[in-house]
Amino acid sequence: MPIRQRVAALLPLVCLGGLLLGGGLFLGTTAVGAPRQPVYQPLGAPADPAVAARWNFYRDYAQATQLLQQMVAAHPEICRMESLGKSYGGREMWVMTIANQATGNPAPGNPATGGEAGDGATEREKPAFWIDGGIHANEVQSVDVVLYTAWYLTEMYGRNEWITQLVDERVFYLMPMMSPDSRDAHMYDPNSTHSPRGGQRPVDDDRDGRFDEDPVDDLDGDGHITQMRLRDLLGRWKSHEEFPEWMIRAKENEAGEYRLLGSEGWDNDGDGSVNEDGPGYYDPNRDWPWQWQPAYVQPGAYKYPLSVPENRRVADFIMAHPQIAGAQSYHNTGGMILRGPGVQSDRWPAADIAVYDRLAERGKKILPGYRYINMSEDLYEVWGAETDWFHTMVGAYAFVNELNTPFNLFRESVEEGDFFGSQDDRRGFDKWLLLGDGFVAWHEVDHPQYGKIEVGGAKKNWGRQPPSFLLEEECHRNMAFTLWHADQMPQVEIDDLTVRPLGEGLFEVTVTLMNRKITPTRSAFNVEHHVTPADRVTIAGDGVKVVAALVSDQRLFDGDSKEIRRNPTTVRLPTIRSWHPQYVRWIVEGVGPYEVTVTSLKGGVAKKTSLPELKE
C-alpha cells in the first residue's frame, strides 16, 4: 500500500488515540456540560465590568451623565455624584466623589443625585485629589479621560491591589464637564475643531451693541465649519499633488489655482467682517483669581475673577474641601505636561518646582511623546489660569495635560512647539490610517455674497482629538500618570513613639513623624504665604501635663532643636517634607498611656498610643 494511503488509513486512529489517551485532558475540558473557562482578557482592564463601557467614541452631555449615574448605581459603596448647580444652558454640573466609605464617609451629599448623608468628618482626614476636564469644551477628549478615570477606579476597586489602596487612603473629586453647554454645542452645532473654546453666554465681541449676531455659517449644512475657496488663477494657493484635499501655497514663480476666503460664513451684520461675533466669547480658563488681568491684557478674560458662574461654583466646592492636595486639569492639544507659573513675572520657590520636576519625570515615561514644560516660559503666558490658582491659593500641586501628542501619528519624534504634527504627517495619517475620513471633500455651494464657491477641509473631529483607535490609550496613559500623582500626595505617619522615664514623675515622650511621599504636606509657597494652617502634633492622656516641648530634624535633638514655649501640648510644624523624618519630644508629668495625633490638612491624620508606664 502506498505510503500516502497508509497514513490516511491510520489518521482516524491517531486522532482517536489522541483524544482518548494522549489527549485525555483535552477531552475532559471540552466535555458537554463542563464549565467554560473565562474568555482570555488583556491586562489593564476589568474582565467583567459592572458597567460595560466602550472608550473608542466621544460622549455628549446626556451620555456622560448616564455613564456617571450607572457608576453610582453599580458602586454605591465607593462613589456618589452631586450637582454644583446648573450651567447657563440649564445643565447640571456633575461632580463625582470616589472614596472608601468604610474608611471615611464622603461629606454630606444630595440624596436626589446619589449622595448619602453623613457627617463628613473622616473625609477631611484623607488627602483629596481634584480632576477636571472640558473647561475648553472643544477639547473633547479631556472629558473622556476624566470619565475613564472614574470608571477605572470604581471597576478596579477590589480587583487591583494598588487601586484598592488608593481609594481606601485618598478621596477623589472628579468633574468631567466644566463647560457642559459648549460640549454639546461643539458636537451638535456647526463648528470647527477649534470651537467653541469659551462659554455660551452672549457677549458683544465686536462692541457694536449687538450680541452674537455674526456667528459662523454652515454653508452646506454638514455640521463642520471648513474652509472656503474660489477658483482664481491669480490666487496664491493650489491643491497638493499627492493629497489634493490639502491646500498649499504656490511657489513664488508658480501660478496658483485658488483664493482662500477663510472659514465658512458671511458678513451677517454688514460691518465688513466675517464670523467676528459668535456665541460667547469668554475663556473660562482666564477667570481665576491668581494673576488675573482684564481683557485688554488677557484676551478672553470676563468681567472680574470668578465672574463666570460655573467657575465660581467649582471654586466654592474646592475651597469647601481644603484637604485637596493635588489637582489635574485636562486640555488639548500638543502632548504636554504643563506646570505654572503661567506668568513670567510670577516666581515660585525652587523647592516647589523640584517637586513638580520629580512628579513629571515619571509622567514623561508614562506618556511617551509628551514634553514637560513651564507654561509661561516655554508655551505662552496665561493670566488667571486655573492651575496657578490651585498652587497659590489652594495649596495643591497641579498639572495641566495637553492631550493628543503628535508623536502618536507615526510614533516619531516631533519638533519642539509642533502641537499638531507636521503637515506631511497629518496628510499621511489621514490617507493611510483614517483612510481619508478626516476631511470633507471640496464641493461647490452657493454663497450669498461670493456666489459659486467651494467648501472643504478638516472635519471638526479631526485635528485636536485622537481617532477612535487611539482614544482609549490616551485615556489610560493620562489616568495612570494622574493616579500616580494622587498616590504621591503627602501622607503623614507616626513612625515611632518612645517613652523614657526621667525620674521625679517626669517622662520623655519622643515621636518620629514621616511622610513617605514626594509631595510635602505644605508647599514652600504655602508656608511662605500662610495659605493653609500649619500641621499640628498633639499629645494627650489622662492626668498628663506637658512641661516642655522640642522640635528637631535630628534624632539626637542636638543644636538645631527648637523649644516650643507657647502651648507646648500642640506643636505646630510648618511642613513635613518628603522622606525627611521630623522629631517632636515632650517632657510630661503623668504615667500615660500617651496618645499622639498628627493632623495635616493636606497630609491626613495619624494617631498612635504608647503602652502604659509603670509608676516609680
N, C-alpha and C positions, 0 to 999 in steps of 0.2 A: 504494500500500500504506500503510495507516495507520502512523503513527509507532511505535506500540507493537509492531506485528508486525515492522517493520524492525529495531528494537532486539533483539527476541527472536531474529530470524534471524542477526544479527551476533554475538550474545553468545558462541556457541561458538568463533567465530574469534578474538574478542577474548581470550577466556580462553586459547585455544591459543597465540596470539601472545605473550601474557604469559609463558607457561611456556617457549616456545621461544626468544623473542627478549628482550623486556624482563625476563622472569623467569628467565633462564638460571641465575643464581646460586641461585635458589630450587630449581630442578630439580637442580642439582648437589649441593646439601647434603642432599637427601632421597632420592637415588637408592638403589635397593635394594642392600644390602651395604656402603654407605658408613658409616664410623664415626660413631656418635652423639656429640653434644656432651654434656658433663656437665650434669646437671639443675641448673637455676638454684637457687643456695643463698643464703639470707640471710647477712649478715655476722655475725661474732661467734662462730661455732661451726664446728667441723670439718665439712667436706663429706662425708667418708667415714671416720668414726672407726673405729679398730681395735676398740674396744669400743663397740658400739652401746648407748646408754643413754638412757632417757626420764627427764625431770625434772618430770613432772606427777603423781607419786604418791609416797607415803612408803614406804620400805623397812623391813622388820623386820630383826632382827639377822642372820638367815641370808641374806637378800637383800643386805644391806650387805656382809657378809663375802664373799659370792660376787662382788660387783662389785669389791671390793678385789683379790681373787685374779685376776680377769680382767685388771685393770690390770697387775698384776705379770707375768702371763704374756705380755701383749702388748707391754710396755715394760720388759723386764728390764734394759736398759742404763741406765735413769734411776730406777727405783723398786724398792723391796723392802718387805716387810712382816714384822713380827715381833710376838710377843705379849709383853706385860709380865707375864703371868701370868693366872690365872683369877679371875673375879669370884666373889662369894658364891654365885651360881647356877651356877657352872661354865662360864661363857662366857669365851672368850679376849678379852683386852683388846688390840685391834689398834692398832699404830702403823705408819703408812706413812712411809717416808723417800723423798723425791724429790730427786735431785741428779744432776748430770752426773758419772758415774763416771770419765769420761776426764780430768776436771779436778779430781778429788778423790773417791776411793772412800769410800763410807759406812763407818762403823765396823763392826766385826765383827758379823754378823747370825746368825740361826738358819737354817741351810740348809733345815731342815724346813719353815719358813714362808716361804721365798722369799729369805732373806738370803744373801748370799755373803760368805765370809770375806775379810778384808782388814785391813791394818794400821791403817786409820782415821786415819793421820797427817794427810793433807791435808784431811780433813773439818773438822778443828779450825782450819784456816787460812781457812775461809769463815764469814762471818756466817750464823747459822741463825735460822729463824723457826718458832715453835710455833703450831699451830692446833688448837683442840679444840671439841667440841660435845657436847651431851647430858648435861652434868653434872646438869641437871634434866631427867629423861627425858620428862616430859610436854611439854616444849618441843621438839616432834619435828623441826621444820624445821631446827633447829640442826645436827642430824646430817647432813641432806641438803646443807646449804651446804658442809660440810667434804668430803663425798663428791664434790660437784660440783667443788670446788676441785682435788681430787686428779685427777679425770677431765680437767678442762680443762688443767691443767699438763702432764699426760702426753700428751694428744691434740694439743695445740697446739705442743708442743716440736718444733722443726724446721719448723714451718709459719708461726709468728708470730715475728718478729724479737725483739720485746721479751720475750715469754715464754721464748724460747730463751736470751737473755742472762741472764734472771733465774735460770733453772735452772742455767746454767753458773756463775754467780757466787755463788749462795746455796744453802743447804740448807734443805729444808722437812721438818718433822716434823708429821704430821697424825694426830690421834686423834679419829675421828668419834664414838665412843660411850664417854663417860666413865662412864656408868651403864647398861651393856647389859642388865642384868636388868630394870630398871624400864622400859626402852624396850619390850621385849616385853610386860611386864605392862600397860603403857598400851594397847598395841594389842589384846591378846587377852583381858585380864581386864576385868571391869566397872569403868569409871572415868568420870570427867568430864574436861573439857578441862584441869582444874587438878591432876589426879592421875595417877600418883604423882609427886610432886616429889622425894622422897628415895630412899634405897636400900631394899633388900628384907630386910635383917637384922631379925629380930624385936626389937622394943623395947616395953617396958611403958609406953605413953604415959600411961595414967591411974593408974599406980603402984598397981595392985590385986593385984600378984603374978602376973598372967597376961599373956601376950604376944600381941598382935594378935588378940584374941578378939572384938572388936566392929568388924568392917570394914563397908564399905558393902554393901548387899544389892540385887541387881539383880532387882527385883520382877517385871519382865516378860521377863527373860532376853534382852534385845536387845543387851547389851554396853555400853549407855550408861547412866550414872548421871544421871538427870534429876531433876526436882522432883516433889514430891507435893502434891496439893491435895485439899481436902474441900469439897464444896458446902455453904455456910453463909451464910445471909443476914446474919448478924452479922459475917461476916468482912470484912476491910478491903481485899480485892483483887478485881479484876474483869478480864475479858478486854478487850484493846484492840479498839476498833471496827473499825479497818482491818486490823490484824494480830492476829487472835483467838488465835493461839498464844502471844502475849506476855501476861504478867500485869502489870497496872499497879495502883497504889494508887487506891482510890476517894477522891474528894474529901471534905472534912470533913463536909459536909452531904448526902452521897450514899450510898445503900445499896450495900453490897458484895455479892459473889457467892460468894467462896471464902475459905477459910482456908488459907494456905500452911503446909505441915508440914515443910519442909526437903528435903534430898536423900534419894533413895531409900534406905530402910534401916529397921531397927528396933533395939530395945534388946536385943542378943544376950546381954549378960551381966547384965541385970537391975539395973543400977546407976542407972537413971533418965536416962542419957544415950544418945544415938544416934550411931553411927559414930565414936566417940571413940578407938578403938584399932585402927586398920587396919595394914596392912603398913608396917614402919618404925615411928617416923618419926625420921629424922635428915637433915639437909640437907648434902649433900657440899660445898656452897659456903659453909659456915660452919666449915670444918675446917682451914683453912690457918694456918700459924704466926703470920703477922704480925697483931698486934692481936686475937689470938684471945681469946674470952671464953666462960665456961661457959654452959650452957643457961638459967640464971636471968637472965643478962644478954642473951644472944643465943639466942633460940629456934631449935632445930634443931642447935645445937652437939652434937657427940658427946662422947666421953669426955675427949679431950685433943687437941692439934693433931696432925693426920695420923693420927688413930686409925681412920679409915676406910681399910681396907687397899688398896682400889682407888686412893685418893688417894695413899697412901704410895708405891705403885709408880710412879705418874706423877711424883711429886716426885723420887724416886730417879733416874728416867730423865733428867729435866730437869737435875738437879744434876750428872749424869754427862756432860752436854753443855753446858758453861758458855759455849760460843760463841753460845748462843741470846741474841739481842739484841732481839728483838721477839716479841710474842705477841698472839693474838686468840682470845677466847672468844665463843661464840655462845649466846645465850639468847633468850627471848621473854617479853613482848610489849611493844608500845608505840612502836616506831620510835625508838630512842635509840642514840647513840654515847656510852658511859659511860667515864669515867676515874676513877681514885682521886684522893685517898684516900677510902676508904669510911667512915672515922670522922672526925667533925668535929674532935676534939682532935688528930688527926694533922696534921702540917704537912710539905708537900713543898716543895723550893726553887722559887722563881719561874722559874728558868731551865728546870727540867723541865716545869713547866706550860706554858711558852711553846712547847716542842717539841710537846706534846700539842695545843696550840691550832693550830699550823701544820698538823699532820697531819689533824686533824679538820676544818679548814676545807675541805680537798679532799673529805673524806668527806661533808660536807653537800651538796656538788654532785653527787657520785656517787649519793647516797642521798636523793632528794627526799622531803621529809616527815619525815626523821629530825632529831631535835634532839641537839645535842652538849651534854652537861651533866656536872656533877660529881656523883658518886653520893651522897655524904653530905649535900651542901648542897641539892641540887635534887631528890633522889629519896627516899632513906632511908638510915640508917646500917647498915653491914654490918661486923660484926666477924669476922675470919677469912676474908676473901674471897680467892679465887684471884688476881684481878687485882692486888690490893695486894701480895700475896706476890711476884708477878713483878717489880714495880717495885723493891721494897725489899730483897728477899733474893736475887733472881736477877740484878738489874741490867738488866732488859729493859723497854722501853716496851710497855705492854699496854693494850688496849681490851677492853671488853665491848660487843657489839652486841645490843640488844634488838630482835629481828626482828619483822616484821609491823606496819608502821606503819598506823594508822587512816586516814592520808591516802589510802591506796590504795583505800578503799571507794568514794569518788567523786572522788578527786583534788582534794579541797578542804581548805583549812587546818582544823586541829582545835585545840581549846582546849588550853592547856598542862596537863599532868597527865592528859589523856584518853588512856588506854592502849588502849582497845578501840574507840573511836569512840562518838558519841552513840547513844542507844537508837534514835532515829528513823533514823539512817543504817544501823545494823545491821539494823533491821527491813526497811528498804527494800532493802538489799543482798541479804538472804536472799530476799525476794519477787521482785525484778526481775532479779537476777543468778544467785543459786543456785537460783532457781525453787522455793523452799520446801524445798530439800534439807537445810537446816541444822538442822531441828527434828524432834523426834519428836512427832507429833500426840498431843494429850491423849486418853487412853483409860482405861477402867476396869480395875482389878486388885483382887485380894483382899490385904489387909494383915493380918498375924497379930494386930495389936494395935488398928488403927483400923477394921478391917472393909473395906467397899467404899470405895475412894478412886480418884482418877485420877492418872496419872503422865504427864509430858510435859515438853518443853523442849529446850534446846540439846543437840545431839549432842556427843560428846567430841571430834570432829574439826572442830568449828566454834567459833570464838571467839579462840583464841590462834594458830591456824595459818592461813596463806593457803590459799585454794582452789586447785585444780589449775592453773587458767589464770594464776595469779599466782606460783606456786611457782618456776618457772624464772627469772623476772625477779628475784625475791627472792634466789635463789642467785647469779645472775650479778652483780648490783649489789654485794652484800656481798663476794663474791670479789674484784671489781675494786678495792674500797677496801682490802681486806686485802693484796692483791698490791702495790698502790702503797705501802702502809706497809712491806712487806718490801723493796721497792726502795729505800726511804729509810733503811734501816738503814745504819750507818756503813760506809764502805769506804775504807781508808787507801790513799794513793797517794804515791809519791815523784815530785813534780812536776819537780824539778830537782836535779842533782848537779854541782857545780862544784869544780874543784881549782885552787889558785893557789900557785905556788912562792913561798916566803918567803926563801929563801937559807939557807945553812949547813945544808942537808939537811932543812929543815923545809918542810912543806906545809900549806896551809889547805884543808880539805875542808868544804864547806857543802852541806847538803841542805835542800830545801824540801818539807815534808810538807803534804798536803792531804786533806780529807775533804769531797767534793762532795755530801754528802747532808744531809738535815735533822737526822738524829739524831747526836749526838756519840758518840764512841767509849765514853765513860763518862758516865753522867748525873751531875748535881751531887750527888744523893743518894748515888750510888755512890762518888764521890770523897770525900765527907764521911765516910762510914761504912766505907770500905775494903771494899766488897762483893766486888769482883774486883780482881786485880792491875793495877798501872799499865801503860800502854803502854810498850814498850821500843824504842829505836832503837840499833842496834849497828853498829860499823864493824869490818871485818876485812880482812886481807890478809897475804900472805907478807912477813915481815920488817917489818911495820908496828907501830909503837909509838905509843900515844896519849900526848901530852904534856899536853893540856888539852882541855876541852870547854865549850861555851857553849850556852845555850838562849835564844831570844828570840822575841817576837811581831813583831819588826820586822826587815826585811831588812838594815838597816844595823847591827844589833846595837848600838844606842845605849844610853841609860841604863837601859833595862828589862831588859837581858840578865842572865842568871844563870849563874854558873860552877858546873860540876859537879865537885866536888872528890873525891868518893868513887867509885871505879871508873868513870872517865870513858869507858871503852870502850863501856859500855852506859848510855845516857841514859834515865832514866825520866820519862815525861810523865804528868801527872795525867789529861789527856784531850786529844783532838784535836777541836776544835769544828767546827761546821758552817760550811763555806765560809770558814774563817779559817786562813790559812797559818801553819804553825809552822816555825821555823828552828832547825837544830842545826848547830853548827860545831865541828870538831875541829882542833887543831894536832897534826900527826903527824910522826914520822920514818919514812922509807921511801917509795920512789917509787911504790908501788902496782903493779897496779891495786887500788882500794879497793872492797870490796863492802859496801854499806849495806843493812841489813834493818830494817824497822819491823814489829813484832809487836804486834797488838792483839787481845785475847781476843774482843772484840765486833766489831772492825772489820776483821779479817782480817790478811793478811800481804802485804807488798810488798817487792821487792828491786830494787836497781839497782847496776850496777858501772861504775866510771869507766874511761876509757881509760888505758892505762899511761903514766906520766910519763917523760920523758927525764931521765936523770941529769945533774946540773950538772957 
